[in-house]
Amino acid sequence: MFDIKKRGSFLVILFLLAVGLPILWWIADSKDNSMRSQLLQQAKLAAKGIPYEFLKKLSGSEKDLKSPAYWKIKGQLAQMRNVKPDCRFLYIMGRRADRKIFFFVDSLPPNAKDYAPPGLIYNEVPDSYIPSFDTNREAVVGPVTDRWGTLITALIPIVSEDNHSLLAVMGMDIEAGNWYRKIIHYCIGPSLVIVLLIILFSIMVSREKILARLHNSEERFRTLSDAAFEGIIISDRGKILDANSSIVNMTGYSVEELLQMTTIDLFRPEDQEKAKRNVFSGYEKPYEITGLTKDGVEVPMEVSGKMHSFNGKEVRITAFRDLTEKKKAEEEIRTLQGILPICSYCKQIRNDKGYWSRIESYISEHSAAEFSHSICPECMNKYFPDIKTGDE
């Protein structure tokens, strides 16, 4: 039984994983794509606010620290970063002729720990950044890890208005930890709903299995009880809940009629108090009592009851045994016991009513014995001397 339960629990866990994880992964991936699309739109709006005339004046070196255009753009990036609290960094990058990528300007003040001075070479630039420089492609990449941490980055190429040549690429960074916390928070609700639905489905499946097992158990009980020679009744504090075919044959009531009765109703009135006392006290030893059929015929019975668990509650199972044949046999035995008045000459027996009958008739009437007539050798020689027997 333990192995069956353990295997069933393991299968439920596999079912939860097989159904729940792909759905949760799809929900999380959909949320990630939605957040990337939203970040891309926000970065595009920010990039549109960068003045081209100031950006063209930057050299990408320390000389820019003396340029009003540098500080103008830096102040604008800092302002936009403050508007979006989850933005970790906002910066503009360029690429030299040797294809090295560097920083024009960032949103942090010079005294900040993660400040990138103008002209700083970005040596650990991720490969996912390069297409934005090569093909002017807008993208959200990451998570990528560099000296500034693990980040999700929106990249927006900034091109000249006249010939659409690449001037720079603006980057907007979001910490990956905050990014995934948002996704997890978003997935909590759907994941709980999915888990609850799967658990509910599992409960329904388990309930169906339990009901099927219960039905099979009831069918087995019905088969066994109907095959029994004794009448069997299941009752709850006397109220009949079920009965087998033997008690139907014994009492003459149908099952439907019995289900409207109590166990006490099956006994003659003078014995009902005794039956009630035994039923409600939980008496379990066999006792004799007189039953009453639907037609009013009294039937001697041996009754025994026992408490048992049935359909989740304690009920009394009572067995009824018809003692009619037993009582008849006992009466015959009692009749043949004691002193029988028999005639010394004709060997007839006087019955209890004063009439005389042949011995074989008397015994046949008071027992199941039958007689066959023959002649013993002594009588054969006495009454038929001329006939020889095989004993001579």
SETIZA-32189 format. One record per atom (N, C-alpha, C): y, x, z. Coordinates in steps of 0.2 Angstrom, whole numbers, plus 5000, padded with zeros to 4 digits. Atoms other than C-alpha are relative to their C-alpha. Layout:
YXZ/...
END
This chain:
499450045000/500050005000/500650045000/499449965000/501250145004/500150034993/499949965007/500950234987/500349954995/499850055005/501250064978/500849995001/499350014999/502950044987/500450064998/499649945001/503450224985/500050004992/499950005007/503050214966/500549954998/499550055002/504050054965/500750025001/499349984999/505550124973/500250064995/499849955004/505450274962/500149974993/499950035007/505350164946/500749975000/499450044999/506850064953/500650064999/499549955000/507850234955/500150024993/500049985007/507350284937/500449954996/499750065003/507950114931/500750015001/499350004998/509650134940/500350064996/499749955004/509850304932/500049994993/500150015007/509250264915/500649954997/499550055002/510450114914/500750015002/499449994997/511850154925/500450064998/499749945001/512250334921/500350004993/499750015006/512550304902/500649965000/499450045000/513650164905/500650035004/499549974997/514650254918/500350064996/499849945005/514750404906/500549974995/499650035005/515450294893/500749975002/499450024997/516750214904/500450065002/499749944999/517250384910/500350034994/499849975006/517350454893/500649964996/499550045003/518350304887/500750015004/499449994996/519650324901/500350074999/499749935002/519750514897/500450004993/499750015006/520150474879/500749965000/499450044999/521450344884/500550045003/499549964996/522250464896/500350064995/499849955005/522250604882/500549974995/499650035005/523050484870/500749995003/499450024996/524350434883/500450075001/499749934999/524750624887/500350024994/499749975006/524950664869/500749964998/499450045001/526250524867/500650025004/499449974995/527250584882/500250064998/499849935002/527250764876/500449994993/499650015007/527850704858/500749985002/499450024999/529250614866/500450065003/499649954997/529750764877/500250054994/499849965005/529650874861/500649984996/499450035004/530850764852/500750025003/499349984996/532150804866/500250074999/499849925000/532150994862/500550004994/499549995005/533751034852/499850064995/500249945005/533251134836/500550055000/499449955001/534951224835/499950055006/500149954994/534651294853/499350044999/500649975000/532851334850/500050064994/500049955005/533251434834/500450065002/499649954998/534451544844/499650055005/500449964996/533051614855/499650054997/500349945003/532251784852/499350015003/500649994996/530751774864/500050065003/499949934996/531351924874/500449995006/499650004994/532251964890/500749994998/499350015002/533851954880/500249925001/499950074999/533651764881/500349985007/499850024994/534051764899/500850005001/499350005001/535851794894/500349954995/499850055005/535851654881/500149935003/499950074998/536651484885/499449954998/500550055003/535351404873/499350005005/500649994996/533951474884/500049955006/499950044994/534651394900/500149934999/499950075002/535051234891/499349974999/500750025002/533251214885/499650005007/500449994994/532551274902/500249945005/499850054995/533551144912/499849934997/500250075003/533051004899/499250005002/500750004999/531151054902/499949985008/500150014993/531351054921/500249935002/499950074999/532150884920/499549954998/500650045002/530750814910/499450015004/500649994996/529450894921/500149965007/499950044994/530250804936/499949934999/500150075002/530150644927/499349985001/500750015000/528250664926/499750045006/500249964995/527650714943/499350035000/500749965001/525850754938/500050054995/499949955005/526550874925/500050075004/500049934996/526151054932/500550054996/499649955004/526951154918/500349974994/499850025007/528051114903/500450074997/499849945003/528451264891/500050004993/500049995007/528751324874/499850074998/500349945002/527751454865/500150024993/499949985007/527951554849/499550054998/500549955002/526851674839/500450054996/499749955003/527351844833/499750024994/500349985007/526951934816/499350025001/500749974998/525452014825/499649955003/500450064998/524851844829/499949995008/500050014992/525151864848/500449955002/499750064997/525651714857/500450025006/499549994994/527151724869/500349945002/499650064997/528251614880/500750014998/499250015001/530051564874/500349995007/499750034994/530451464890/499549965003/500450054996/529651364904/500449965004/499650054996/530151234916/500150025007/499949984993/530051334932/500650055001/499549954999/531451434940/499750075001/500349935000/531351624940/499750025006/500349984994/530951634958/499349975002/500650044999/529451524956/499450054999/500649965001/527651604958/499750004993/500350005007/527051544941/500550004995/499550005005/528651574932/499850054994/500249965006/528351644914/500750024997/499449975002/529851754909/500050004992/500050015008/530451744890/499750074998/500349955003/529351854879/499350025003/500649994997/527851854891/499449994995/500650015005/526251884880/499549965004/500550044997/524951754883/499350034998/500649975002/523451864882/499349965000/500650044999/522151744888/500049934997/499950065003/522651604876/499349974998/500750035002/521151484873/500049994992/500150015008/520451474855/500249934998/499850075002/520851284856/500749994999/499350005002/522651324855/500250024993/499849975006/522651414839/500149954994/499850055005/522451264827/500749975000/499350025000/524151204833/500550044997/499549955003/524951364827/499850014993/500249995007/523951374811/500149944995/500050065004/523951194805/500549955002/499550054997/525351114815/499749945003/500450064998/524051004823/500249985007/499950034993/524550894838/499350005003/500750004997/523050904851/500150005008/500149994993/522550884869/499450045001/500649954999/521351024874/499950015007/500249984993/520451074890/499549955002/499749954995/520051094903/499950074998/500049935001/520451274900/500350045007/499849974994/520651404914/500350074998/499749945001/521851544914/500450025007/499749974994/522951644927/500449945004/499750064996/523851474931/499649955002/500450054997/522351374935/499649974994/500450035005/521151254926/500449934998/499550055002/522251134916/499749964993/500050045006/522250994903/500750004996/499449985003/523551034890/500149964993/499850035006/524450934877/500550054996/499749955004/525051044862/500449964994/499650035005/526550984851/500350054996/499649955004/527051094836/500749974999/499350025001/528951094834/500250044993/499849975007/529451124815/500749994998/499350005002/531051154807/500149934995/499850065003/531951004799/500150014993/499949995007/532251084782/499450014996/500649985003/530651164777/499349995003/500650014996/529451104790/499650065002/500449954998/528951274795/500050005008/500150004993/528351304813/500550055003/499549974996/529651354825/499750025007/500349994994/528651344841/499549945002/500450054997/527351244851/500149995007/499850024993/527751144866/499349985004/500550024996/526451134880/500149965006/499950044993/526251004894/499350005003/500649994996/524951044907/500049955006/500250044995/524050934919/499550035004/500649974997/522950994933/499449974999/500650035001/521150964929/499749965006/500350044994/520750914947/500349935001/499750075000/522050774947/499849964994/500250045006/521550724929/499349975002/500650034998/519750694935/499949965006/500050054994/520150614951/500249934998/499850065003/521050484941/499449964996/500550035004/519550454930/499549975005/500550024995/518350444945/500349945004/499750064997/519550324954/500049944995/500150065005/519550214938/499349984999/500750025001/517650214937/499749975006/500350034994/517350164955/499949935000/500150075000/517649984952/499449984995/500550015004/516549974936/499350025002/500649974997/515250084944/499749955005/500350054995/515049964959/499849944997/500250065003/514949814948/499350014996/500749995004/513549894937/499550015005/500549994995/512649954952/499849945004/500250064997/512749784960/499649954996/500450045005/512149704944/499350025000/500749985000/510649814943/499649995006/500350024994/510249794961/499849935000/500250075000/510349604959/499449994995/500550005005/509249624943/499350025003/500649984997/508049724953/499749965005/500250054995/507949604967/499749944997/500350055003/507649464955/499350024997/500649985002/506249564947/499550005006/500449994994/505549604964/499849935003/500250074998/505649414969/499549974996/500550035004/504749364954/499350035001/500649974998/503349484958/499749985006/500350034993/503249424976/499849934999/500350075001/503149244970/499450004996/500650005004/501849294957/499450025005/500549984995/500849384971/499849945005/500150064995/501149234983/499649944996/500450055004/500549114969/499350024999/500749985001/498949214966/499750005007/500350014993/498649224985/499949935001/500150074999/498849034986/499449984996/500650025005/497649014971/499450035003/500749984997/496349124980/499949965006/500250044994/496549034996/499749934998/500250075003/496348864986/499350004998/500650005003/494848924977/499550015006/500449994994/494048994994/499949945004/500150054995/494448845004/499749944997/500450065004/493848714990/499350025000/500749985000/492248814990/499649995006/500350004994/491948805008/499749935002/500350074998/490848665015/500349975006/499650034995/491948635030/500749984997/499350025001/493548535029/500550055003/499549954998/495048645030/500749974999/499350035000/496848585035/500550065002/499549964998/498448695036/500549955003/499550044997/499748615048/500550045004/499549974996/501348655056/500249955006/499950044994/501448585074/499849934998/500450075001/500248445068/500149974993/499850035007/501148405051/499550044995/500549975005/499848435037/500450034994/499749965006/500448565024/499650004994/500549995005/498848585014/499349985002/500750024999/497048525013/499650024994/500549985005/495448575004/499749934998/500350065003/494348454994/499449985005/500650024995/492948455008/500349955005/499750054995/494148365020/500249944996/499950065004/494648245006/499349965000/500750035000/492748205004/499849975006/500250024994/492548195022/500349945003/499650064997/493948075027/500149944995/499850065005/494247975010/500750004998/499349995002/496048025010/500150044994/499849955006/496848104994/500450055004/499649954998/497748264996/500749985001/499350035000/499448174993/500049965006/499950044994/499048055007/499950045006/500049954994/498548195019/500650035001/499449974999/500148275016/500649965003/499550054997/501048125023/499849995007/500350024994/499948125039/500150075005/500049944995/499748235055/499250015001/500749994999/498048315060/499849955005/500250044995/498048195075/499849934997/500250065003/497948045063/499350004997/500750005003/496148095057/499549995006/500450024995/495448055074/500049935003/499950064997/495047895083/500549995005/499550014995/496347825095/499950035006/500249984993/495447865111/499950085000/500049935000/495248045105/500650044998/499449975002/496948075099/500450045005/499749964995/497648135115/499750075001/500449944999/496348265117/500250054994/499949965006/496648325099/500750035000/499349984999/498548335102/500150055005/499949954994/498348435118/499750074997/500349945003/497248565108/500450034995/499649975006/498348575093/500750035003/499349974997/500048605103/499950055005/500149954995/499248715116/499750074996/500349945004/498448835102/499350015002/500749994998/496748805108/499550024994/500349975006/495548905097/499249995000/500750014999/493748865104/499849944996/500350065003/492648745094/499949945005/500250054995/492548575102/499849944995/500250065003/491748405097/500549945001/499650055000/492748255093/499849954995/500250055005/492548095083/500649984996/499550015005/493548075067/500049934998/500050075003/494047915058/500250014993/499949995007/493947905039/500549944998/499550055003/495147805028/499749935001/500450074999/493847655029/499949985007/500150024993/493847655048/499350025002/500649974998/492147745049/500050065005/500049944995/491847855064/499650054998/500449945002/491248025060/500050055006/500049944995/490648155073/500250064997/499749945003/491548315070/500050065005/499849944996/491648495077/500650034997/499349985002/493448555076/500150075003/499849934997/494048735078/500750024996/499449985003/495848795075/500250075002/499849934999/496748965074/500750004997/499349995003/498549015071/500050064995/500049955005/498849115056/500750004996/499450005004/500349175045/499849984993/500150035007/500549075029/500749984997/499350015003/502049075017/500650025005/499549984996/503049175030/500149975006/500050034993/502749065045/499449995003/500650014996/501549035059/499749934999/500250075001/500448885055/499350005003/500750014997/498748815062/499549984994/500550015005/497248825051/499449975004/500550044996/495948695057/499449994995/500650015004/494148685051/499649945003/500350064998/493248515052/499250014997/500750005002/491348515052/499749935001/500450074999/490348345049/499450015004/500650004996/489048325063/499549954999/500550065001/488248165056/499350025000/500749985000/486648255051/499850035006/500349964994/486548365066/499949955005/500150054994/486748215078/499449964998/500650045002/485448115068/499450045002/500649964999/484248265069/499950015008/500049994993/484648285088/499749935003/500350074998/484248095090/499350004999/500850005002/482548115081/499650045005/500349954996/482148265092/499949965007/500050034993/482648165108/499449945000/500550065001/481548015102/499350035001/500749975000/479948125100/499950045006/500149974994/480248205117/499749955005/500250044994/479448145133/499349974999/500750035000/477948025136/500149944995/500150055005/477447915121/499549955002/500650044998/476447755126/499649994994/500550015006/474947755114/499449975003/500650044998/473447635114/499450055000/500649954999/471847725120/499549994995/500550025005/470847635106/500250014993/499750005007/471847605091/500550064998/499549955000/473047745094/500749984997/499450035002/474547635090/500550025005/499549984996/476247685098/500549945001/499550054999/477447565107/500750035000/499349975000/479247585103/500449975005/499650024994/480747555114/500249935000/499950075001/480847375108/499449965002/500650044998/479047335114/499549994994/500550015005/478247335097/499650064999/500549955001/476747425092/499950024993/500149985007/476547525076/499550065000/500549945001/475347655069/500450065001/499749944998/475647825075/500450044994/499649975006/476147895057/500649964998/499450045001/477347745055/500650025005/499549994995/478247785071/500350074999/499749945001/478447965068/500450014994/499650005006/479047935050/500649975001/499450044998/480347815057/500550055004/499649974995/480947935070/500150084998/499949935002/480848105061/500050004992/500049995008/480948185043/499350014998/500749995002/479048205044/499749954996/500350055004/477948125031/499250025000/500750004999/476048095031/499650004994/500550015005/474648125019/499349995003/500750014996/472848055023/499550044996/500649975002/471248145022/499549995005/500650014995/469548155031/499850075002/500249944998/469048285042/499250015000/500749995001/467248365041/499649955005/500450044995/466648275057/500049934998/500150075002/467148105051/499749994994/500450015006/466448135034/499350005002/500750004998/464748175042/499849935004/500150074996/464948015053/500049944996/500050065004/465447895041/499750004993/500349995007/464847965024/499550055001/500549954999/463248055029/499650024993/500449995006/462548045011/500450054995/499549965004/464048145004/500050075003/500049934997/463848335006/500750034999/499349975001/465448435009/499850084999/500149935001/465748615005/499950045006/500149964994/465648665023/499250015002/500749994999/463648645023/499750054996/
END
